[in-house]
Structures are given as structure tokens and as C-alpha cells.
Amino acid sequence: MARVLATCTEAVSAQGEIVALNNLQILAQNEHLAEEGERVLALAKKTTSAHHLEEKDIQTGFVFLGLQSFIDPPRREAIEAIRVCRQAGMQVKMITGDHAVTARAIAERLKLAGEGQAIKVLEGRELAEIPETQFAAQVLATDVFARVSPEQKLQLVRAIQSQNQIVAMTGDGVNDAPALKQADIGIAMGITGTEVSKEAADMVLTDDNFRTIQLAVEQGRIIFDNLLKFIVWTLPTNMGQGTVIMISIFAGWALPILPVQILWINLTTAGILGLTLAFEPQEPGLMQRQARNPQAALISGSLFLRMLLISLVLVLASFLIFHLKLQQGASPAAARTAAVTVFILVELFFLFNCRSLYKPIWTLSPWGNPWVWAGSGLMLLVQAFYIYHPAMHQIFDSAPLLWADWLLLLGVSIGGFLLIELEKTFAPQPARGR
């Protein structure tokens, strides 16, 4: 605005007459429009007979025509998406070439800093004056950066990264490419974005909608949660099986579970039971958790202790049931079949424990994940086939079980399930992030 006015000597009135230029009135009107969140263009003209324009020809002699303002109102879903991101521990900052007053007005409409919170704005010229020792701290405390250069965009990304923050950068222009490349996650606009920005980015936003980024973060947290649930569910089985084999070998005892039976357990449970956790729906409060520290261990101490606990249940149950069956006069094949079945039933009930790693099972919808029920039913049918079909007896050295055996095995499995639920309910849980 100031650069256009500097070239003007006169102005056109509303009636079309040439009048004296009133810079103060024009600047005041520009400020008023900017405070309304409108982008403002200054228009001027100059008549010349020169066939070829040189720089000196556009330095002065223009007639000011007026101001043209327009507004690109923020989408309603963008306001909600920013609120959700802020609850999830993410800072959302605006980097724009707009006037600082316009940028502040738009940021206030978006509630960028939170409900009723003041918006802190820095312009590019102010950024250039901040000492290097204070730069990163000032950037983290600022919500809006206006009138910034491409070099400053890159500088902003590096400053935030220097504070051990993960930076996702969105942009659509050629001048955004360096910052998109530097960011941990560069996101280009698929509709309005230039080819250069798309090449520099890690992802392309096909609908140019900020809410899509929020939904992507949400889906990422769901996937991370479910992957962790599967890991916590499956590792105790391997730990328990390995412990049973090692104790039997070192103690010189008969194996409660044969190697081929271990293969049966792993093949059936991982495919039929474990994969159902991938369909677990979003837990309540998922987007109210703070962002997970990328340096944090994947398995927390409390989860590791829980895995040891369920492994101990598997080891003790398999040994006790195996030797109890032998004392009752059962054949080694029947005793081992009981040990294999208790492994599978404990895993089946532990699967329901793992539907949520920190919330008690009764706080979840029982039908929230129908695949868990379907997988459990199929697992019971497959295991019944293993126990009672003669062909499986030949392959896996299994044998039929009595109904009394089933009651014992179910009792042990339900006991393990209740033990884990008590641990989740009463044990202190660590502060979590995702």
C-alpha cells in the first residue's frame, strides 16, 4: 500500500474528479478493511506516451484510483479442526504474506490461539531484528507470521525443529518449497499447489482442506494404538512359550507343549485373533491426549510388567494343567492338548483385555469391535477341530478333552482376564501421549 501511494501525486474522487491525494484517509480506510479480515489492493494509473517503460517511468506521476478489498472466509470445519488439534497438543501457526492486521483478524476468526486468547503477530521485518539466541523462543510463542520471505519460512521451520518439535508445513507456492522440504512432514496443496511445491512435499492434500490434516492425525493415532495393542497382546505368548520350553529342558521335565503344537498356536492365534485388533475403533478421548514424545519407548514400563504378568499366567497354567492331567491318569497327548488349549484360551481372553490398554473393559462398548467376537468364535471352532478330529490327532499328537477339562481351562482363562482388568483399574497409569 505504502509503495503504491508513494508513486501517486493525485487521486480520483468518488465523482470521478481529480483531487489532492489524502494519504492519511486512504491508510485509515486500508487499516479498517484489514481489521475486518479483508485483503486490500491499491489501484493507480498513469498515462504515458513512452513506447518502452523503464524503471524511472513508474516511480512517480500516478493517479490513485481507489482500494479494492476481498475476503476468503475460513471454512467452518477449519475452525473446529484447529480446536481439535490444539486439544491434541499441536500448535497451529499461520505464515502468510498478508498484511499483519488482516492476518490477525483471520487468526482471531479461526481462534488460532484458543477461545478468548490474544493473537501474537510478528512481521518479517520484526523477525529479522530478533537476536539469534531468542529467535526460537519467540517463534514458539508467536501465532501468526505476516509479510515473511521464503528464506524466513525456512528459518521458522528450522527454529521450531531446534526445540525438539515435529514440524508439519503446508504450502502451495514455489516460494514454499524450501520450507516444505525442510519440514518433518511437508504437505502441498493438491488443487491450488504448484508442481514445485508438490515435488518438495512428502504428502499432497487432494482437497486443500485443513480438516483433512486433522483427520489424518486422528487416523494415525488410531493405527498407532491398534498396532501397540497387537504387540502387547502377542509378545506374552512368545515369552510364555519360550519360558515353558527352557524350564522343561533345564529341569529335565517332559515338554507340556511340543514344537509342532507351538507352531499351531502361533499360526492360528496370530491370524484369527490378533488381526481383529486392527479393526478396534477410536477410543474416547483419543484427540485429547498430548502428542507422543518420539524419543519415548514404544512399550512403557507398566505395559511391560503387564506382559510379564500374563506370561507368568501362561507358564504356570500350562505346567499345572499338564501335570494335573497326568496325575489324573490322562495320556501325555491329552495332557498336552489341555496345555495347548489353556494357552489359546488365555490368549483369547487377554485379547479382550487389549481392546484398551488403559481403560477397564466395562468402559468400552461390548459391540464396538464385532471382529473380536467373530475371531473368538472362529478360534473356538478351530480349536475344537484340533481337539476332537482324528486327523488332527495324527498330525499334532492331540487328544479329546472331557467337559470337566473345559470348565477348568475356562476358569483359569477367566482368572487371567480378571487379573489384568484389576491391574488396569487399580495400578497407577503413566501419563500418556500419542
Phi, psi and omega in degrees: 000310182298324181291324177291315181298327181296337180269352186262144176244338180220174179219162177258128181282174178298335179271002178087011180267152176279123182229173179291149182283128178247089185299318183298318179294319181294316180294323178295319178294321177298318179296319180297315179295321180295322179295338176275003180081019181262143174274138188237134174244137175262132183245135179214160180222160177211132177263131181216151178262000182291136178281330180232121181278137173243171185300324181292338180286342182245020179271336184200175176087011180275154175251124182286126182265324181153186180248141174238124181242151176210161184227140173245089188296140178295143177294144180298322181291337177291323178298314179294321181296321178294320178299316180295318179298320180295320176297328182278006176089014180259136174269128178253122181240149180252128174242120188215156174269359182291167173300145183300323181292318177297316181298320179296317181297318179293319179297324178293322177294325179282350185055049187298324182264358182114165182297120176075006181270143179289143178268126176263126184239138172233138174266164182303320181293327177288323177300321183294339183265353182284131178300149183300326182292337182254356190298309184299317180296320179294321180295315180297329183272358184256142182263324187228134175242119184245153178053047181260153178269165176303323179295324180287328175300315178297320179296322179296316180299315181295323180295317180292320178297329180293344179263023179060037177254147174270127187248125169252126185241132175249149179188164182227350185256170177298322182289350177273347188303313180300318180292322177298320180291322183286327184298154176297324176225107176269129184236113180264155177278127184282333183268306184265351186288149176281161178297327180295315180295322180294322179292326182282336187277161174273331182225156176238125181273107189289338181250003179054034184243124182298329180299331179297326177294316178299317179294326178294319177297318180298314179295324177298321178292322178298314180297316180298314179303311184291326176295318179294321178300318180295319181296314180296327180286319190274330184295320179302328178298313179295319178297317180295316180297315180297320180294318179301314181296315183295315180298317181298318181292311183291329180273349181074025180270162173292143181290124176291335180224128179279158179305318180293331177285327173298319177299320178298315181299311184295317183293318185281314185290319182298318182280319186274320183264306189301318184295339180293337178293339177295339182261010179295129183287172180299134178281148176302140178080010182302316183271010170260354177285149175285157182299142182284137175290118182296343178273351183288152178294147180294316180256117179287167180298320180293323178290323179295319177296323177296319178297320177296322181296312182289330174296319178297320177300315180297316182295309182297317182296317183294317179294312184296316182290321179300310183286328176297317179295321178295320179294332178280359178093010179286157178287158176304325179296317179292322179295318179291325177298320177295319179294318177297317183292323179292326175302312184292319181291321176297318176298320181298314180288326177295333176302318179291326173302320186279359174302329169220131183280341185232340181263139175300151186299329184285352175274353181260155175291127182297335181252019181296329178230087182297339180294330177297317178292318180296316179296322179294318178297317179294322179297319179295321178295316180296319180291326175297322176297319178298321186281321193249349182273131182302325181298322179289331176298321181289321185280314189250005181057042177264173181206156181295149176253155176274162179297326177297326177298318180298319180298318178296313183296318178295321179299316179296317183293318178294324176299317177297320178300313182293325179299316180292321179294323176295320178297318179294325185283318190254336180288140177295132182260140181288156172296135187242154170219157177226000000 
